[in-house]
Amino acid sequence: MKKISICVPTYNEEKNIEPFINRTKNVLNKLGQDYEIIFVLDPSSDASESVIAKNLKLDKKIKLIVLSRRFGQPSATMAGIHDCKGE
């Protein structure tokens, strides 16, 4: 079975992170698919990082990359792609 990597560039998304994780995990688990979810965080002014960190502790398939400064969505996506283990 191939592993799917989902790269999620993130900036000020604290309210959307948990609904995204729940929906994504439900779909992939129904498909019986191995996966990882990689959040790439442009430093946010909300609690996005702490929401993701809380979920990291609950699920080893969730990963977090925190960028040193705001690089924007294209760079965040590329950082996730470079770190992914999926096919």
Phi, psi and omega per residue, in radians:
M1 nan 2.347 3.103
K2 -1.401 2.644 3.096
K3 -1.710 2.375 3.094
I4 -1.761 2.315 3.039
S5 -1.895 2.247 3.117
I6 -1.978 1.984 -3.133
C7 -1.679 2.200 -3.048
V8 -2.145 1.676 3.028
P9 -1.134 2.325 -2.978
T10 -2.325 2.310 3.037
Y11 -2.628 2.055 3.130
N12 0.889 0.975 -3.102
E13 -2.125 0.469 -3.011
E14 -0.922 -0.659 -3.088
K15 -1.374 -0.294 -3.071
N16 -1.756 -0.229 -3.010
I17 -1.146 -0.929 -3.095
E18 -1.140 -0.747 3.051
P19 -1.042 -0.671 3.113
F20 -1.101 -0.828 -3.138
I21 -1.040 -0.836 -3.101
N22 -1.073 -0.810 -3.141
R23 -1.136 -0.756 -3.109
T24 -1.127 -0.811 3.130
K25 -1.097 -0.695 3.125
N26 -1.043 -0.806 -3.127
V27 -1.140 -0.853 -3.081
L28 -1.182 -0.628 3.088
N29 -1.177 -0.661 3.086
K30 -1.106 -0.590 3.114
L31 -1.388 -0.178 -3.097
G32 1.212 0.514 -3.021
Q33 -1.687 2.351 3.008
D34 -1.328 2.481 -3.039
Y35 -2.729 2.933 2.930
E36 -2.463 2.554 3.075
I37 -2.032 2.060 -3.104
I38 -1.930 1.939 3.035
F39 -1.545 2.250 3.068
V40 -1.987 1.925 -2.984
L41 -1.721 1.994 2.850
D42 -1.260 2.303 -3.079
P43 -0.827 2.166 -3.035
S44 -1.867 2.771 3.094
S45 -1.656 0.018 3.100
D46 -1.929 -2.846 -3.071
A47 -1.655 0.451 -3.125
S48 -0.946 -0.801 -3.093
E49 -1.087 -0.747 -3.123
S50 -1.225 -0.577 3.083
V51 -1.150 -0.763 3.116
I52 -1.154 -0.768 -3.138
A53 -1.025 -0.699 3.110
K54 -1.071 -0.727 -3.132
N55 -1.283 -0.490 3.059
L56 -1.020 -0.701 -3.115
K57 -1.195 -0.431 -3.090
L58 -1.595 -0.374 -3.015
D59 -2.557 2.031 -3.119
K60 -1.239 -0.177 3.124
K61 -1.467 -0.092 3.114
I62 -1.767 2.330 -3.118
K63 -2.232 2.808 -3.132
L64 -2.417 2.281 2.967
I65 -2.046 2.196 3.097
V66 -1.892 2.078 3.130
L67 -1.334 2.649 -3.063
S68 -1.263 -0.413 3.090
R69 -2.732 3.068 3.136
R70 -1.236 1.997 3.085
F71 -1.862 -0.323 -3.139
G72 1.686 2.926 -3.039
Q73 -1.057 -0.799 -3.115
P74 -1.060 -0.761 3.137
S75 -1.195 -0.657 3.105
A76 -1.112 -0.727 3.109
T77 -1.079 -0.788 3.130
M78 -1.108 -0.661 3.102
A79 -1.065 -0.736 3.097
G80 -1.129 -0.743 -3.141
I81 -1.099 -0.731 3.136
H82 -1.153 -0.433 -3.104
D83 -1.685 -0.179 -3.009
C84 -1.265 2.691 -3.131
K85 -1.925 -0.128 -3.110
G86 -1.346 3.058 -3.095
E87 -1.786 nan nan
